[in-house]
Amino acid sequence: MANTINRRNFLKTMGLMTGGLLINPAMALSGEALPGAKGAPIKKKRVAMIGTGHRGTGMWGTPVVNRYPERVEFVGLCDPNAGRVETAKKMMKVDCPTYTDFEKMMKETKPDLLIVTTVDAFHHQYIVRGMELGADIITEKPMTTDEFKCQEIIDAEKKYGKKVIVTFNYRYSPHRQKIWELLRAGEIGEVTSADFHWYLDTRHGADYFRRWHRRREFGGSLWVHKSTHHFDLLNYWLDTEPEEVFAYGALEFYGKNGPYRSTTCRACDHKRECKFYWDVEANPRLKALYVDNEQYDGYHRDGCVFREDVDIFDKMAATIKYANGVQVSYSLTTYSPYEGYRIAFNGTKGRLDAWVQESNPSFNADYDEIVVTKDFGIRDYYRVSHNAGAGGHGGGDYRMLDKIFLDLPEDPYKQSAGVRDGAFSILTGVAARNSCDTGKPVKIADLTSLKPLAKKA
């Protein structure tokens, strides 16, 4: 049968179709009652933050201060780097005490909510202790970096009865949400398998090898630090949990493989010939946060991508089996000429394809497209505008912030994420990393007390 092409353009602004997930900021600043407020006076949340680097101040600092002034009061900032925490206070324009001692901050400020944005390997310490001291938690992903620390968090949440929010902002992106809707609607029938391939370009990808992420002990490898984003999307889209992982990984481009070598870009003798030379001082924000505060901890934001101490993989591939029988082929490449991903879901009635390019200057479309091809010929196209959501990560950042800080009770697309979601996202990466080390498949149920569900609750 010849293919019949039925082209439909999906150009509506998704921000207007989110069931209240994207609230007009002007409404939040007015005297109007917000969803869930029931006309009662708004009580500000006392918020403290541990980890005041670029991510902490740029995602959870300034935007939260500016967007929710009637909802949030920062009562403390903490960072082991004394200079950086003072710089962060100035950048955020808040009037609260600063600390290098976490225990002291928690006991003196008694926050309702603790935001954890430290180096990944230390997340569990602050999540667990923060709950013990009476705070609910917002933690950056990955929630932690191995199965043992993950179990500590699982146990602590049960013990202390506090709430942990894991910030999977990609779930809130209108494009990723639309994929979820199409799969839920049965557009391709029952999903049987998926192909998911993510490409980091030589700008963004290289940056992970400049920073602390280049060491497995700090970030758990990119199987955990980066791929946790992608594994959570798979768990979210497929509405199931991973059961077994087999993986390969190698370091073949960065680290010891490079033609030049230095400690930092600033100290390098090969600035002219090295294509990875990067001037951190040309970025005023990064200079203020990192370069100007190196004397406190010796951390260099512009580390050489070819340093000998790089011990993470730069190419990775995994086969993931899910509890409901779905099979997934996944890969991550960190030195691609462009950035983005290809995702395809195969189903009993057809196939869904999406190709997102995030940093290709020659790709000038103002939308991302989803293609649904039905068995025996019908093809539908859905276009989701880049303007469909405010903020980074495909428009997901501000929608997620609104859900958290406006206390919106509705969650029609199941985008909120907690400890279980955070656990299964990292455990997929941990299993992949362990598989690379052992050459054997790894069962997720052997890692923690959590057992994978064929259908998420």
C-alpha positions as CSV (number, residue, x, y, z in Angstrom):
1,M,0.0,0.0,0.0
2,A,1.4,3.4,-0.9
3,N,2.0,5.8,2.0
4,T,-0.7,8.4,2.6
5,I,0.7,11.6,4.0
6,N,-1.5,13.7,6.2
7,R,0.6,16.6,7.5
8,R,-0.7,18.4,10.6
9,N,1.1,21.3,12.2
10,F,0.9,21.5,15.9
11,L,1.7,25.2,16.5
12,K,-0.3,26.1,19.5
13,T,1.5,27.7,22.4
14,M,1.8,24.8,24.8
15,G,2.1,27.1,27.8
16,L,-1.6,27.8,27.4
17,M,-2.5,24.2,27.5
18,T,-0.9,23.0,30.6
19,G,-3.8,22.8,33.0
20,G,-2.5,25.6,35.1
21,L,1.2,24.5,35.2
22,L,2.4,27.8,33.8
23,I,1.2,30.7,35.9
24,N,1.5,34.3,34.9
25,P,4.2,35.8,37.2
26,A,2.2,39.0,37.5
27,M,-0.5,37.0,39.2
28,A,2.0,35.6,41.7
29,L,3.0,39.2,42.6
30,S,-0.6,40.5,42.8
31,G,-3.1,40.2,45.6
32,E,-5.0,37.5,43.8
33,A,-5.4,34.1,45.4
34,L,-3.2,31.5,43.7
35,P,-4.3,27.9,42.9
36,G,-4.4,26.0,46.2
37,A,-4.2,29.1,48.3
38,K,-8.0,29.3,48.9
39,G,-7.8,33.0,49.6
40,A,-5.6,32.6,52.7
41,P,-2.6,34.8,53.3
42,I,0.6,33.4,51.8
43,K,3.2,32.3,54.3
44,K,6.7,32.6,53.0
45,K,8.9,29.5,53.0
46,R,12.1,29.8,54.8
47,V,14.7,28.5,52.3
48,A,18.4,27.7,52.7
49,M,20.8,26.5,50.0
50,I,23.9,24.4,50.2
51,G,26.2,24.8,47.1
52,T,26.4,28.3,45.6
53,G,28.1,27.7,42.3
54,H,26.8,28.5,38.8
55,R,23.9,26.0,38.9
56,G,22.8,26.9,42.4
57,T,22.8,30.7,41.9
58,G,21.6,30.6,38.3
59,M,18.7,28.2,38.6
60,W,17.8,28.2,42.3
61,G,19.1,31.6,43.4
62,T,18.3,34.6,41.2
63,P,15.3,33.2,39.4
64,V,13.6,32.1,42.6
65,V,14.3,35.4,44.3
66,N,13.0,37.4,41.4
67,R,10.0,35.2,40.5
68,Y,8.5,34.4,44.0
69,P,9.3,37.3,46.3
70,E,6.0,36.8,48.2
71,R,6.5,33.1,48.5
72,V,10.2,32.6,49.4
73,E,12.6,34.0,51.9
74,F,16.2,33.0,51.7
75,V,17.5,32.6,55.3
76,G,20.9,31.1,54.7
77,L,23.5,30.3,52.0
78,C,26.3,27.8,52.5
79,D,29.3,26.8,50.5
80,P,32.7,25.4,51.6
81,N,34.3,28.2,49.5
82,A,34.0,31.3,51.7
83,G,34.6,33.7,48.8
84,R,32.1,32.0,46.5
85,V,29.2,32.1,49.0
86,E,29.7,35.8,49.5
87,T,29.8,36.3,45.7
88,A,26.6,34.3,45.4
89,K,24.9,36.5,48.0
90,K,25.7,39.6,46.0
91,M,24.6,38.0,42.7
92,M,21.3,36.9,44.2
93,K,20.7,40.3,46.0
94,V,19.6,38.7,49.2
95,D,20.1,39.8,52.8
96,C,20.7,36.6,54.7
97,P,23.7,35.2,56.6
98,T,26.3,33.1,54.8
99,Y,28.1,30.0,56.1
100,T,30.8,27.6,55.3
101,D,29.5,25.3,58.1
102,F,26.4,23.4,57.1
103,E,25.4,22.3,60.6
104,K,25.7,25.8,61.9
105,M,23.5,27.2,59.1
106,M,20.8,24.6,59.6
107,K,20.6,25.0,63.4
108,E,20.7,28.8,63.3
109,T,18.3,29.4,60.4
110,K,15.9,26.4,60.8
111,P,14.7,26.4,57.1
112,D,11.5,24.9,55.9
113,L,13.2,23.9,52.7
114,L,16.8,23.0,51.9
115,I,18.0,23.3,48.3
116,V,21.0,21.0,47.6
117,T,23.2,22.0,44.6
118,T,26.6,20.7,45.6
119,V,29.0,18.4,43.9
120,D,26.9,15.2,43.2
121,A,28.9,12.9,45.4
122,F,27.9,14.9,48.5
123,H,24.2,15.3,47.8
124,H,23.3,12.4,50.1
125,Q,25.0,13.9,53.1
126,Y,23.0,17.1,53.0
127,I,19.7,15.4,51.9
128,V,19.8,13.0,54.8
129,R,21.0,15.4,57.4
130,G,18.7,18.1,56.1
131,M,15.7,15.9,56.6
132,E,16.9,14.9,60.1
133,L,17.0,18.5,61.0
134,G,13.4,19.1,59.9
135,A,13.6,20.4,56.3
136,D,12.0,19.3,53.2
137,I,14.5,18.9,50.3
138,I,14.9,20.1,46.8
139,T,17.8,18.3,45.2
140,E,19.5,18.8,41.8
141,K,19.8,15.7,39.7
142,P,21.4,13.2,40.0
143,M,20.0,12.6,43.5
144,T,23.3,10.9,44.4
145,T,26.0,8.8,42.7
146,D,25.9,5.2,43.8
147,E,23.5,2.5,45.2
148,F,24.7,2.8,48.8
149,K,24.2,6.5,49.1
150,C,20.8,6.0,47.3
151,Q,19.8,3.5,50.0
152,E,20.7,6.0,52.7
153,I,18.3,8.6,51.2
154,I,15.5,6.0,50.8
155,D,15.8,5.0,54.4
156,A,16.0,8.6,55.6
157,E,12.9,9.7,53.8
158,K,10.9,6.9,55.5
159,K,12.5,7.6,58.9
160,Y,12.0,11.3,59.0
161,G,8.8,11.7,57.0
162,K,10.0,14.7,55.0
163,K,9.5,15.4,51.3
164,V,12.3,15.2,48.7
165,I,11.8,16.8,45.3
166,V,14.2,15.7,42.5
167,T,14.4,18.4,39.9
168,F,13.8,16.7,36.5
169,N,13.2,19.9,34.6
170,Y,13.1,18.1,31.2
171,R,9.8,16.5,32.2
172,Y,8.2,20.0,32.1
173,S,9.4,20.8,28.6
174,P,6.4,21.2,26.3
175,H,8.1,19.0,23.6
176,R,8.8,16.1,26.1
177,Q,5.3,16.5,27.5
178,K,3.8,16.2,24.1
179,I,5.6,12.9,23.5
180,W,4.2,11.7,26.9
181,E,0.7,12.7,25.8
182,L,0.9,10.9,22.4
183,L,2.2,7.7,24.0
184,R,-0.5,7.8,26.7
185,A,-3.1,8.4,24.1
186,G,-2.1,5.1,22.4
187,E,-1.1,6.8,19.1
188,I,1.4,4.0,18.3
189,G,-0.3,1.3,20.3
190,E,1.6,-0.6,23.0
191,V,5.2,0.5,23.1
192,T,7.6,-2.5,22.6
193,S,11.0,-0.9,22.2
194,A,12.8,2.5,21.9
195,D,16.1,3.9,20.5
196,F,17.5,6.9,22.3
197,H,20.8,8.5,21.2
198,W,22.1,11.7,22.8
199,Y,24.9,13.8,21.4
200,L,26.9,16.4,23.3
201,D,28.8,18.8,21.1
202,T,32.5,19.8,21.4
203,R,31.5,22.8,23.4
204,H,29.1,21.5,26.0
205,G,30.5,17.9,26.0
206,A,34.0,19.2,26.6
207,D,32.9,21.2,29.5
208,Y,32.2,18.1,31.6
209,F,35.9,17.2,31.2
210,R,37.1,20.6,32.4
211,R,35.2,20.5,35.7
212,W,35.0,18.2,38.7
213,H,32.7,16.0,36.6
214,R,35.8,14.5,34.9
215,R,36.4,12.4,38.1
216,R,34.1,9.4,38.8
217,E,34.5,10.0,42.6
218,F,32.7,13.3,42.3
219,G,30.1,12.9,39.6
220,G,29.7,9.1,39.4
221,S,30.7,9.3,35.7
222,L,28.4,10.7,33.0
223,W,26.4,7.5,33.2
224,V,25.0,9.1,36.4
225,H,25.6,12.9,36.1
226,K,24.4,13.4,32.6
227,S,22.5,10.3,31.6
228,T,20.2,10.5,34.7
229,H,18.4,13.2,32.7
230,H,17.8,10.8,29.9
231,F,17.0,7.7,31.9
232,D,14.4,9.7,33.9
233,L,12.8,10.8,30.6
234,L,12.6,7.1,29.5
235,N,11.0,6.1,32.8
236,Y,8.6,9.0,32.5
237,W,7.6,8.3,28.9
238,L,7.4,4.6,29.2
239,D,5.6,4.7,32.6
240,T,7.6,1.7,33.9
241,E,10.9,1.1,35.7
242,P,14.2,-0.5,34.5
243,E,14.9,-4.1,35.4
244,E,18.3,-4.9,33.9
245,V,21.1,-3.1,32.1
246,F,24.1,-4.2,30.0
247,A,26.6,-1.6,28.9
248,Y,29.9,-0.7,27.3
249,G,31.9,2.5,27.8
250,A,35.3,3.9,26.9
251,L,37.5,7.0,27.2
252,E,38.9,7.5,23.7
253,F,38.8,11.2,22.9
254,Y,39.4,13.3,26.0
255,G,41.8,12.8,28.9
256,K,45.0,10.9,28.1
257,N,44.1,10.7,24.4
258,G,44.6,14.5,23.7
259,P,47.5,15.9,21.7
260,Y,48.2,18.6,24.3
261,R,48.2,18.7,28.0
262,S,48.1,21.3,30.8
263,T,46.6,21.9,34.2
264,T,44.3,24.7,33.1
265,C,43.6,26.6,29.9
266,R,45.0,29.8,31.4
267,A,48.3,28.0,32.1
268,C,48.6,26.2,28.8
269,D,51.4,26.7,26.2
270,H,49.1,25.5,23.4
271,K,46.4,28.1,23.4
272,R,46.7,28.9,19.7
273,E,46.7,25.4,18.3
274,C,44.3,23.7,20.8
275,K,40.7,23.8,19.5
276,F,39.5,23.2,23.1
277,Y,41.2,26.3,24.5
278,W,38.6,28.3,26.5
279,D,38.9,31.6,28.2
280,V,37.0,31.4,31.5
281,E,37.9,35.1,32.3
282,A,35.9,36.2,29.3
283,N,32.7,35.2,31.2
284,P,32.2,37.8,34.0
285,R,29.8,35.6,35.9
286,L,32.1,32.5,35.9
287,K,35.1,34.7,36.6
288,A,33.4,36.2,39.7
289,L,32.2,32.8,41.0
290,Y,35.3,30.7,40.3
291,V,38.5,32.5,39.2
292,D,38.2,35.2,41.8
293,N,37.7,32.6,44.6
294,E,40.3,30.0,43.6
295,Q,42.5,30.9,46.6
296,Y,39.9,29.4,49.0
297,D,39.8,25.8,47.7
298,G,42.1,25.6,44.7
299,Y,39.3,24.6,42.3
300,H,39.9,25.6,38.6
301,R,36.8,26.0,36.4
302,D,39.0,25.9,33.2
303,G,40.8,22.6,33.7
304,C,42.4,21.0,30.7
305,V,40.1,18.5,29.0
306,F,43.2,16.3,28.3
307,R,44.4,16.0,31.9
308,E,45.7,12.6,32.9
309,D,43.3,12.4,35.9
310,V,40.1,12.1,33.7
311,D,38.7,8.7,34.6
312,I,35.1,8.8,33.1
313,F,33.9,7.5,29.8
314,D,33.4,9.8,26.8
315,K,31.4,7.3,24.7
316,M,28.7,5.0,26.2
317,A,26.1,2.5,25.0
318,A,23.6,0.4,26.9
319,T,20.8,-2.0,26.5
320,I,18.0,-1.5,29.1
321,K,15.3,-4.0,29.8
322,Y,12.2,-2.7,31.5
323,A,9.9,-4.5,33.9
324,N,7.1,-4.4,31.4
325,G,9.2,-6.0,28.7
326,V,10.1,-2.9,26.7
327,Q,13.7,-2.9,25.4
328,V,15.8,0.3,24.9
329,S,19.0,0.9,23.0
330,Y,20.7,4.0,24.5
331,S,23.9,5.8,23.7
332,L,25.7,9.0,24.7
333,T,28.5,10.6,22.7
334,T,30.4,13.6,24.2
335,Y,32.3,15.0,21.2
336,S,29.7,15.4,18.4
337,P,29.8,18.3,16.0
338,Y,26.2,19.2,17.1
339,E,24.1,18.8,20.2
340,G,20.8,17.1,20.6
341,Y,19.1,13.7,20.5
342,R,17.2,11.2,18.4
343,I,14.4,9.3,20.1
344,A,12.1,6.7,18.5
345,F,9.4,4.5,20.1
346,N,8.3,1.4,18.3
347,G,4.7,0.2,19.0
348,T,2.2,-2.3,18.0
349,K,0.4,0.3,15.8
350,G,3.2,2.4,14.6
351,R,6.3,4.5,15.5
352,L,7.0,7.9,17.1
353,D,10.2,9.7,16.0
354,A,11.7,13.0,17.3
355,W,15.0,14.6,16.4
356,V,15.9,17.6,18.5
357,Q,19.0,19.8,17.7
358,E,19.9,22.1,20.5
359,S,23.0,23.9,19.3
360,N,23.2,23.7,15.5
361,P,23.3,27.2,14.0
362,S,22.2,25.9,10.6
363,F,19.0,24.5,12.1
364,N,16.8,27.6,12.2
365,A,13.3,26.2,12.7
366,D,11.4,27.8,15.6
367,Y,9.8,24.5,16.6
368,D,10.7,20.9,17.4
369,E,8.8,18.2,15.5
370,I,7.4,14.9,16.5
371,V,6.4,12.4,13.7
372,V,3.9,9.7,14.3
373,T,3.8,7.0,11.6
374,K,1.0,4.5,11.7
375,D,1.3,1.1,10.4
376,F,0.1,0.8,6.7
377,G,0.8,4.4,5.8
378,I,-0.7,7.4,7.7
379,R,1.9,9.9,9.0
380,D,1.1,12.9,11.3
381,Y,3.4,15.7,12.2
382,Y,3.3,17.7,15.5
383,R,5.2,20.9,15.9
384,V,5.9,22.3,19.3
385,S,7.1,25.9,19.3
386,H,10.3,26.8,21.0
387,N,8.4,29.7,22.6
388,A,5.9,27.3,24.2
389,G,7.6,27.5,27.5
390,A,9.8,30.0,29.3
391,G,13.3,29.2,30.6
392,G,16.0,26.7,29.7
393,H,15.9,23.0,29.1
394,G,13.3,23.2,26.3
395,G,11.0,25.5,28.3
396,G,10.9,23.3,31.3
397,D,12.7,25.3,33.9
398,Y,10.1,28.0,34.8
399,R,7.2,25.5,34.6
400,M,9.0,23.3,37.1
401,L,9.8,26.3,39.4
402,D,6.1,27.4,39.3
403,K,5.0,23.9,40.2
404,I,7.3,23.8,43.2
405,F,7.1,27.4,44.6
406,L,3.5,28.2,43.8
407,D,2.4,24.9,45.5
408,L,0.2,24.0,42.5
409,P,-1.8,20.9,43.5
410,E,-2.5,19.7,40.0
411,D,-0.1,17.4,38.2
412,P,-2.0,16.2,35.2
413,Y,1.1,15.0,33.3
414,K,2.8,13.4,36.3
415,Q,5.8,15.6,36.0
416,S,6.6,15.9,39.8
417,A,9.5,13.7,40.8
418,G,10.4,12.3,44.2
419,V,12.9,9.8,45.7
420,R,11.7,6.8,43.8
421,D,12.0,8.6,40.5
422,G,15.4,10.0,41.5
423,A,16.5,6.5,42.5
424,F,15.5,4.7,39.3
425,S,17.1,7.3,37.1
426,I,20.5,7.0,38.9
427,L,20.3,3.3,39.4
428,T,20.0,2.8,35.6
429,G,23.3,4.7,35.3
430,V,24.9,3.0,38.3
431,A,23.9,-0.4,36.7
432,A,25.4,0.7,33.4
433,R,28.6,1.8,35.1
434,N,28.9,-1.4,37.1
435,S,28.2,-3.4,33.9
436,C,31.1,-1.6,32.1
437,D,33.4,-2.5,35.1
438,T,32.4,-6.1,35.3
439,G,31.4,-7.0,31.7
440,K,28.2,-8.5,33.0
441,P,24.5,-7.4,33.0
442,V,23.3,-5.9,36.2
443,K,19.9,-6.3,37.8
444,I,18.4,-3.1,39.3
445,A,16.7,-5.0,42.1
446,D,20.1,-6.1,43.4
447,L,21.2,-2.6,44.0
448,T,18.8,-1.2,46.6
449,S,15.6,-2.2,48.5
450,L,13.5,-0.9,45.6
451,K,12.0,-3.4,43.2
452,P,11.1,-2.3,39.7
453,L,7.4,-2.0,38.8
454,A,6.0,-3.0,35.4
455,K,3.7,0.1,35.7
456,K,4.6,3.0,37.8
457,A,2.2,3.7,40.7
